[in-house]
Amino acid sequence: MERTLTLLKPDAIQRQLIGRIVERFEAKGLKIVAMKFLRVPPEMAADLYEMHRGKEFYPALMRFIAAGPVLAMVLEGVGAVNIVRTLMGSTFGPDAAPGTIRGDFGASRRYNLVHGSDSMDAAQREIPIFFAESELIDYDLSVDSWIYARHGRKTI
């Protein structure tokens, strides 16, 4: 099973889309193993977006992520990183396909509602920025056998 960081950004919170977005992840079969509502302090934002430091949009990105509360989650599932990225859609709403979070709810080329780790390496770097290991909850969902098939010992 993979784990990935997902953030509902200040625009998603202000537009009261929390339930509608979280429902999409759960309906796909992803399990929430951690969740918290917080304001992102500057040092946390700098850690999250370190790869964008020095880029033209970096100051605006830093202001935006700190402009209001975010909902941080760790989602778990087989192929969780790619599933979350697919559900989110292209980076900007006008380019995102209908049926994706950004395609259905986004219209901006600056505000894009959600963040999801773009690789397993990124997820392993990003999750500890928001969550201590003790905040990640291991548990089984009774519906797992209806979400994933098994091939020997492998979950597929």
C-alpha positions as CSV (number, residue, x, y, z in Angstrom):
1,M,0.0,0.0,0.0
2,E,1.1,3.5,-0.8
3,R,0.6,6.6,1.2
4,T,0.4,10.1,-0.2
5,L,-0.1,13.6,1.1
6,T,-3.2,15.5,0.0
7,L,-4.0,19.1,0.9
8,L,-7.3,20.9,0.4
9,K,-6.0,24.4,-0.1
10,P,-7.5,27.6,1.2
11,D,-9.7,28.1,-1.9
12,A,-11.3,24.7,-1.5
13,I,-11.9,25.5,2.2
14,Q,-13.4,29.0,1.5
15,R,-15.6,27.5,-1.2
16,Q,-16.9,24.9,1.2
17,L,-15.8,22.0,-0.9
18,I,-14.3,19.8,1.8
19,G,-17.0,17.2,1.9
20,R,-17.4,17.0,-1.9
21,I,-13.7,16.5,-2.4
22,V,-13.0,14.1,0.4
23,E,-16.0,12.0,-0.8
24,R,-14.3,11.5,-4.1
25,F,-11.2,10.1,-2.5
26,E,-13.2,7.8,-0.3
27,A,-15.5,6.7,-3.1
28,K,-12.5,5.6,-5.1
29,G,-11.4,3.4,-2.2
30,L,-8.6,5.4,-0.7
31,K,-8.4,5.2,3.1
32,I,-7.7,8.3,5.2
33,V,-5.0,7.4,7.7
34,A,-4.4,11.0,9.0
35,M,-6.3,14.3,8.8
36,K,-5.9,17.7,10.4
37,F,-7.2,21.2,9.8
38,L,-4.5,23.9,10.2
39,R,-3.1,27.1,9.0
40,V,0.2,26.6,7.2
41,P,3.0,28.6,8.9
42,P,5.7,30.1,6.6
43,E,8.4,27.5,7.6
44,M,6.1,24.6,6.8
45,A,5.1,26.2,3.4
46,A,8.8,26.7,2.6
47,D,9.5,23.0,3.3
48,L,6.6,21.9,1.2
49,Y,7.4,24.1,-1.8
50,E,11.2,24.1,-1.6
51,M,11.5,22.9,-5.2
52,H,9.8,26.1,-6.4
53,R,12.0,28.5,-4.5
54,G,13.3,31.1,-6.9
55,K,10.6,30.7,-9.5
56,E,8.4,33.6,-10.5
57,F,5.3,32.3,-8.9
58,Y,6.9,31.3,-5.6
59,P,6.0,34.4,-3.6
60,A,2.4,34.2,-4.7
61,L,2.3,30.5,-3.9
62,M,3.6,31.1,-0.4
63,R,1.0,33.8,0.2
64,F,-1.8,31.6,-1.1
65,I,-1.1,28.5,1.0
66,A,-0.9,30.6,4.1
67,A,-4.0,32.8,3.3
68,G,-6.4,30.5,5.1
69,P,-6.8,27.1,6.7
70,V,-6.0,23.9,4.8
71,L,-7.1,20.3,5.4
72,A,-4.1,18.0,5.3
73,M,-4.7,14.3,4.8
74,V,-2.6,11.2,4.3
75,L,-4.4,8.8,1.9
76,E,-3.6,5.1,1.6
77,G,-4.2,2.6,-1.1
78,V,-2.7,0.5,-3.9
79,G,-1.3,3.1,-6.3
80,A,-2.5,6.0,-4.1
81,V,-0.1,8.6,-5.6
82,N,-1.3,8.1,-9.1
83,I,-4.9,7.7,-8.1
84,V,-4.9,11.0,-6.3
85,R,-3.1,12.7,-9.1
86,T,-5.7,11.4,-11.6
87,L,-8.7,12.4,-9.4
88,M,-7.2,15.9,-9.0
89,G,-6.8,16.5,-12.8
90,S,-4.5,18.8,-14.6
91,T,-2.8,21.5,-12.5
92,F,-5.2,24.3,-13.6
93,G,-9.0,24.1,-13.7
94,P,-9.4,25.4,-17.2
95,D,-7.2,22.6,-18.5
96,A,-8.5,19.8,-16.3
97,A,-10.9,17.2,-17.6
98,P,-14.5,17.1,-16.5
99,G,-15.0,14.6,-13.8
100,T,-11.8,15.6,-12.0
101,I,-11.7,17.7,-8.9
102,R,-10.0,20.6,-10.7
103,G,-12.1,20.1,-13.8
104,D,-15.3,20.2,-12.0
105,F,-14.5,22.9,-9.4
106,G,-11.6,24.9,-10.7
107,A,-11.5,27.9,-13.1
108,S,-8.3,29.7,-12.0
109,R,-4.7,29.5,-13.4
110,R,-3.3,30.3,-10.0
111,Y,-5.7,28.7,-7.4
112,N,-6.0,25.0,-7.9
113,L,-7.9,23.7,-4.8
114,V,-5.8,20.6,-4.0
115,H,-2.2,19.4,-3.6
116,G,-1.2,15.8,-4.0
117,S,2.3,14.3,-3.8
118,D,3.6,13.8,-7.4
119,S,5.7,10.7,-6.6
120,M,6.4,8.2,-3.8
121,D,9.6,10.1,-3.1
122,A,7.7,13.3,-2.8
123,A,5.1,11.7,-0.5
124,Q,7.8,10.4,1.8
125,R,9.3,13.9,2.0
126,E,6.0,15.7,2.4
127,I,4.0,13.6,4.8
128,P,6.4,14.3,7.8
129,I,6.1,18.0,7.1
130,F,2.5,17.8,8.3
131,F,2.3,14.6,10.4
132,A,4.3,12.9,13.0
133,E,4.6,9.1,12.6
134,S,2.3,8.7,15.7
135,E,-0.5,10.6,13.9
136,L,-0.7,8.0,11.0
137,I,-3.3,5.5,12.0
138,D,-3.1,1.9,10.8
139,Y,-6.4,0.1,10.5
140,D,-8.3,-2.2,8.2
141,L,-11.5,-1.3,6.3
142,S,-14.0,-4.0,6.2
143,V,-14.6,-3.2,2.6
144,D,-11.0,-3.7,1.5
145,S,-11.8,-7.2,0.1
146,W,-14.4,-5.5,-2.2
147,I,-11.9,-2.7,-3.3
148,Y,-8.8,-4.8,-3.9
149,A,-8.3,-8.3,-5.3
150,R,-5.6,-10.6,-4.0
151,H,-3.2,-12.6,-6.1
152,G,-1.5,-14.9,-3.7
153,R,0.0,-12.5,-1.1
154,K,-0.2,-9.5,-3.4
155,T,-3.0,-7.0,-3.2
156,I,-3.9,-5.8,-6.7
